[in-house]
Amino acid sequence: MMKVTEIKSLIGTVGGLKVEFTPFLNRELPEPLYSQLYQWIKKEIEDDRLLPGMKMPSIRQLTTHLKVSRNTVESAYQQLQAEGYLESIAKSGIWVAEIEKPSLQPEDKIHAVKSDCKPSSNVVVDFEYGNVDLDKFPVKQWKKCLTDAVDQENNWLFEYGEKQGEFELRREIANYLLQSRGVRCKPEQIVITSGTQSSIALICRLLELREEHVAMEEPGYSGVRTVFEDQGCYIEPVPLEKDGLSMEHIQSSRVKAVYVTPSHQFPIGMVLSISKRIQLLKWAYQTGGYIIEDDYDSEFRYRGQPIPSLKSLDEEENVIYLGTFSKSFLPSVRLSYIVLPPSLMIQYSQKSKDYNQSVSPIIQRAMSLFIQSGEFERHIRRMRKLYQRKHQALLKSIEEQMGTKVEIVGEKSGLHILLKVKGVKGSELIENGLEKGVKVYSPSRFWMNPNAKRNSYIMLGFGGLSIEDIEKGVGILASCLP
Amino acid sequence: MMKVTEIKSLIGTVGGLKVEFTPFLNRELPEPLYSQLYQWIKKEIEDDRLLPGMKMPSIRQLTTHLKVSRNTVESAYQQLQAEGYLESIAKSGIWVAEIEKPSLQPEDKIHAVKSDCKPSSNVVVDFEYGNVDLDKFPVKQWKKCLTDAVDQENNWLFEYGEKQGEFELRREIANYLLQSRGVRCKPEQIVITSGTQSSIALICRLLELREEHVAMEEPGYSGVRTVFEDQGCYIEPVPLEKDGLSMEHIQSSRVKAVYVTPSHQFPIGMVLSISKRIQLLKWAYQTGGYIIEDDYDSEFRYRGQPIPSLKSLDEEENVIYLGTFSKSFLPSVRLSYIVLPPSLMIQYSQKSKDYNQSVSPIIQRAMSLFIQSGEFERHIRRMRKLYQRKHQALLKSIEEQMGTKVEIVGEKSGLHILLKVKGVKGSELIENGLEKGVKVYSPSRFWMNPNAKRNSYIMLGFGGLSIEDIEKGVGILASCLP
């Protein structure tokens, strides 16, 4: 019945192993070719005919052998990579990945896309960035705030909530910012968002940044860069100097806004110097440009006083301040905020009047109860001490076990460090570490310029790890160094 | 009262310059000494008493002179260096750095802008659309789900959550959609969003709709139209006929996507006929266009069987289905979802890999527990009956008290109705009603074309009102008619 038009064979090899490729691809099926190819390879992997560690034929090889378009092979490979069946290793090729088999295998043409590729192998210590500590978290108090919020005079439960965010929470944030960050603002200037990415999207709309140039530190937070790009901005990557982004670069550019992380540059870690802060403000005042200050982890500074925010120096309302509860509280509350200069409030109310608030008022009100009760401040103090101990343990382990083979980059704050490794490529260290059960990360996605010398860096997040695991992990990693 | 224990003087020199150090350090203040020292030096620099290019006393010198610990001086210097006030030059010493001063603009000029203008007058009955009923809401069960969610094996609390949304919730939604809306889909196709507006923004990115034409019913949901416009789409308003949007109009257009509310046109209320549904699908298959089906309130249909979704007829994966918990559960959960066709999953995973999920996993997991427990289904059944009674009471009151002076527009479903008023302008009736304490709304913002004959309509939402209030409100409104 069905005419099978494509039966091809290709030999792929890894080491001494030979693997035969004979996918049945039928152009007359409604299912597109890439999908058939994807299904076939997936099945080969699931049935253990293609084994972890085998190298796949290159896209070019497979394109030629199957007489299909490059697109077909690329799409199939991309899907398989997205789902974790294949792994692409730079300058090495595409490999069959180590996977755990799911228990159920229903026949189905739906391409299950795994959004998060969690390590499926035997990872013992995972230096993933973004996780926070769970041992000291006041679960009981937080649950009480959640239920107390629902128990409050609760008409608001049945409404969409204030567009700008619940007033109670904005008031608590305004108090907090004044005390801890030197930011003077009214609740009326604060907008609640469901994360820094949502904050950026809102700012793009507010400042009408489409088709405009926006400066970002290079390297910088890729999650923010993606949003700017998706909103139609042109990114100007600004090189970093020892004391932060190059002001000459900014001054000679025609950017309308600059996104910066002055308290703790992400991911490198320096502090923007006071003279550059002032130059940056002057630039903004002279050109009418805006500074978007992302103060993502300023709560966790382990030596000296907290660095005052750039916003606290702003006297002409050109700094838009971004904060988040993801680091200081829980990533899973998905709660961030923007402090807008008063001069932007009219535009804000015009451009946002048709938008509903996207954070559940339940979460917002629970958070404001949590802050009101003093629990938030206690939590931050507790966590600062805890993270400080972890940070010290990490630095000490690295010094003791890795010595001069690595260099620790950046300031003494935050929930991650960068290491510059010597005598071996970062990617090799990452691979070798993984084999021994330690997961560290490449910060390469934070560079916009693909030619940047970034391959010597590895990134270690430590927020979610115990001191024991930190020491163990560094020990294993050290054993992977030449 | 306070005993000043440390008044020291130290002469630092640079070149020929002499500088006197007389910091007041008070051990009895709660502020630590290093911080006092830091503050003092900072002020000296800011007030031009310590000038750029001056060499600071060494740590050792200052320690001895101030009779404080080395740590105190070190910490103060480190902080000042981190902030760029001082500069350490290897083998030379510590120097006051070159900084530029911002120009001063002292007076506080915060323009408080209130975003939500709630009526402050004596409104007795408010027919606002969007609110839901609060009397029958299972507050206790919902609170239990919130705390149970936090109590679950809760590592996820300390992470950002699955980018696509928590798997548990997506699985519950897939089951629910199959049973109640005839939509066959896998959890892998579902994306959780923080509201229909977020869903639309995601779809714009996914389908690359910037600079593309998108069709919308005229009138249609303005909250969605705004998002399309803000994402750079050109809106084609499509006139409505008795059985839904004009297919001729669609067929002669060059739109890439059509946004429709087939089960219950918003705000007019008709159902898209089966023949138009099929024509619309055919149009999509032939042109490769996409249909965005917003099934916002399909749970509440009071006569006959539920209208099957348009998605349930889609055989070639051209319908993107949107659902929400805002009507069926609570607006304040800010929880909506998209069902993507499998063929779009590759694009989705490519274009969304850098985006964090914006809905708190706490809310998502509570919701999935609520559905799992059967409470959600019970809640919908209960609400459907309740809303049906309210709907009947509303229609009956209108018939009895307003008679032929108005015409009820639209199908017998949902949480709002439109009235076409005769002999008086809608806007006048709204004004006169407000004077007597009844708030009804103009649906005019739902029309894109300002010349549309929309001034004869008024809109009444009834979800959040009691039957008593409904009758009272209609009575007062009737007394405003000529």
Interface residues (C-beta under 8 A of the other chain):
Chain A: P32 S75 Q78 Q79 A82 D108 K109 I110 H111 A112 V113 S115 D116 G130 N131 V132 D133 L134 F137 V139 W142 K143 L146 T147 V150 D151 N154 N155 W156 L157 F158 E159 Y160 G161 E162 K163 Q164 R184 C185 K186 E188 Q189 S194 G195 Q197 S198 A201 R205 R210 S222 G223 T226 V227 D230 G232 D243 V271 L272 S273 I274 S275 K276 R277 I278 Q279 L281 K282 Y285 R303 G304 Q305 I307 P308 L313 E315 E316 S326 L330 P331 S332 V333 R334 L335 P342 S343 M345 I346 Y348 S349 K351 S352 K353 D354 Y355 N356 Q357 S358 V359 S360 P361 I362 I363 E411 G464
Chain B: Y34 S35 Y38 S75 A76 Q78 Q79 A82 E83 G84 Y85 A97 E98 I99 E100 K101 P102 S103 L104 Q105 P106 D108 K109 I110 H111 A112 V113 K114 S115 D116 G130 N131 V132 D133 L134 F137 V139 W142 K143 L146 T147 V150 D151 N154 N155 W156 L157 F158 E159 Y160 G161 E162 K163 Q164 C185 K186 E188 Q189 S194 G195 Q197 S198 A201 R205 R210 S222 G223 T226 V227 D230 G232 S326 L330 P331 S332 V333 R334 L335 P342 S343 M345 I346 Y348 S349 Q350 K351 S352 K353 D354 Y355 N356 Q357 S358 V359 S360 P361 I362 I363 G464
